[in-house]
Amino acid sequence: MSELQTLIEAAWNDRSLLQQAATTEAIQHVIEELDKGRLRVAQPGATEGANWQVNDWVKKAVILYFPIRQMETIEVGPFEFRDKMQLKANYEQQGVRVVPPAVARYGAYLAPGVIMMPSYVNIGAWVGEGTMVDTWATVGSCAQIGAGVHLSGGVGIGGVLEPVQAAPVIVEDGAFVGSRSILVEGCFVGKEAVIGAGVTITGSTRIIDVTGAEPKEYRGYVPARSVVIPGSLPKQFPAGEYHVPCALIIGQRKPSTDLKTSLNDALREHNVAV
């Protein structure tokens, strides 16, 4: 990949190189590798947790892909679209179920067993094996969604392209994200965490563990197996005291080899809406 990276970095610093065939071929090759899952915008490090490596140069290739594409009209049955980007194809070969009118852009990876209800997955995203992208959920550009994740109806996973050094939204294996939750700005959700309905987490959201005698605070990071609900905190403004959103960790998802049973227990025990 070193030669590809060199060409991408050069074009990033000098956009006139986008006129050269070697540069456009390198960009197209990176997007194809993303589409096939052989390359990722970010991948987990050697140790478990929020230790992920972001490949800045891959994000640069995604951004550079836009100016080398031409607008075109796409007709799908009675529907007409006009865009620069191709859509994914050959879902049967990939072992992916796609329910109309779900859409995934070329350059997004969907692993075998993924189910897309009417939903949207953007370029550069990675969606792991067996994950459910439920109705009207959106997976933004470069987001990393693990295996066996459930993104419930209307979940919004934000995209992060620029600044290129910014971490994408990461949801690790086995997590459950409740309806209408919003995860943006490079926030991190650990393995098997349960995010209740309507939780909003940004990269700077205060996430407070209230299960102990003293609160423990995180910023934009949900530890593995945490059960999270929406909350609020008082904040003083010139006009007076008002409450601002936060997220509360109210318990832990019990370890279990049967993750579905574990999830049901978490929801029942902590009265978490999904």
N, C-alpha and C positions, 0 to 999 in steps of 0.2 A: 504493500500500500504506500510505501514511501514515495514512489514516483508520482502516484496520483495526488498525494498530499502536497508535493512540491508544486505541481501544476495548479492545484486549487488555490494554494496560498499566493502564488504569483498572480493569478487572475484576480484574487481578492484585492491585491494592492495596485493592480493596473488593469482596469476594466477594458482597455483596448485589446487585451489578449483574448477577450471573448470572441473576437473575430477570427481567431485561429482554430483550425480543425482539431489540433491536438488538445486544445483546452476544452472545446465543446464535447469532444469524445470522452475526456476524463470526467467531466461533470455528468454526462449521461451514464457513464459506467458506475459512478457512485450512486446515482439514483436507482439504477437497476439492482445494485447490491443491497441497497436499503429495502427495495421492494421484495427481494428474495429472502431477506433476513440474514444475509451473510455479513452485513455491516450494520452497526447501530450508532445512533447519535450519542448514546451513553450506555455503559455496561457496568455491572456490579464489580466492586473490587474483591480482593482476596478475602477480606474479613466481612462478616455479616453486619448489616446495618446501613446507615446512610453514607457509606463509603463508596460512592459511585464515581467513575471517571467519565467526564464529558469530553467528547471528541469535537473540539471547536471547528476543525477543518471540515468535518462532515456537515455541520450546520451551515458553514460557508458555502459548501457545494449546493445545498438545498436552496439557499438564497440566490445563488448565481444561476440556478436552473430557470428561474422565472424570466430573466431578460433574454435568454436564448430560445425561449418558446414563442410560438406565434399563436395569436388568437384563432380559434376555429369553432365551427358550429358542430355540435354533437346531437344526433337525433337518436332517441331511444323510444321506440313505439310512438305514442302520441306526444311525448315530451321532447322539448328542444332546449338545449343549453348552449352557452357560448363562453368559452374559457380557454386558458392557455394550457391547462393540465389534462392529461389523460386520466381515465378511470382504471381501476384495477380490473382484471379479467381472469378467466380460467379458474373460477372458484371451485369447480368440481375437482380439478386436479390438485388444488391446494387443500381440499378437505374442509372447506369453510362453508357454513350455511349463511346465506344472505337473503333476508326477507324484504321484498319490495316495500317502499322505495329506498332502502338503505344504500348509502354511497361511501365508497372508499377511494381515495385518490391513489393513482400509481405512485409508488415510492413509499407507501405505508406497508408495513408487514403485518399480515394476519396469519398466525400459526394454525396448524391443523386443529379442528375442533372448535374454533371460534364461531360464535353465533352473533350475527348482526341483525337485530330487529331493526325497524325503520330508524336509522341512526346515521352518524357521519364520522369517518376517520380520516384525518388529514395527513398530508405528505410528511414523511419522516417519523411517523409514529410507529411504535412496536406494540403489538397486542399478543400476549402469550397464549399458549395452548389451553383450550377449553374455557376461555373467558367468554362471558356473556356481556354484550353491549346492548343494553335494553332500549326500549322505545324512546326516541328523541334524545338519547344520550349523545354527547359529542366528545370525541377524542382529538384534542388539538395537535398542531404540528409538533413533532419530535417528542411527544409524551411517551413515557415508558410504562406500559401496563403489563403486569406479570401474568403468570399462568393461574387458571382457576379463580380469576377475579370476577366479581359480579358488579357491574355498573348499572344501577337501577334506573328506572325511567326518569328522563330529564336531567340526568347527571351532566355537569359541565366540567370537562377536564381541559384546562387551558393549554394553549400552545405557546411555545417560547422559541422564537428564532433569533431575535436581537434583544439585547446585546448577545453576541455569539458566545461569550464566556458564561452566560447565565445558565444555570442548571434547568433541565426540563422538569415538568411534573413527573413524579415517580410514584407508582402504586405497586407495591411488591406482591408476590404470590399469595393467593388465598384471601385477599382482602375483600370486604363487602362494603360497598359505598351506597348509602341510602338515597332514596328519591330526592331529586332537586338539590342535591349537594353540589357545591362548587369548589373545585380544587385548582388553584392557579398559582402563577408566579414561582414556579419551581419548588412547590411544597413537596414534602416526602411523607408517604404513608407506608408504615412498616408491614411486614408479613402478617396476614391473618387478622389485621385490625378490622374493627367494625365501626363504620362512620354512619351515625344516625341520619335520618331525613333532615334536609335543610341546613346541614352544617356547611359553613363557608370557611375555607382555610386558604390563606395566601402565604407567601414566603415569610411574612412578618407577623402573622396572626399569633396571638398569645394562646397557647394550648396549656391548660392547667390541670394537673393531676390532683384531684380532690379526694382521693381514696385514703390518704394517710392523715395523720394528726396535723401535719403542716402541708400547705400546697407546694407542688413542685411544677415549675414552669418550663415550657419548651417554646420555641419560635418556629412555626411552620413545619414542625416535625412531630409525627405521631409514632410513638414506639410500637413495636410489634405487639399484636394481640390486644391492643387497647380498645376499649369500647368508648366511643366519643359521641357527645350530644352538643347541641347549640347552647351557648351561655351568653352572659353579658357581665360587664364590669363597670363600676362607676368611674367617671372621668370628669375632672373639673375643667370647665371652659370659662372664658370671660363672662358669658351670659348665664353661667350657673353650672350645676352638676347634672350630667346626663350619662346614660348607659351606652357603652359601645360593645360591639359583638366580640365574643371570644369563643373558644371551644373548651369543653370540659371532659376530661377523662374520668369516667365514673366507675370503671371496673376493668377487669381483664377477661378476655376470652379464654376459657379453660383449655389446656392442652388436651388434644384428643386425636386419635387416628381417624375418627369419623368427623371430618370438618363440618359436615352439614348438621350433625347433632350438636357439635360444639357451638355453631352459629345460632341454632335455635335456642340453646341454653342461654347464651349471652343475651339474646333479645328478650327472652322471658324474664330472666333474673333482674335485668336492669331496666325493663320497660322502655326499650328503645324503639321509636317509630322508624319504619323503613319506607 
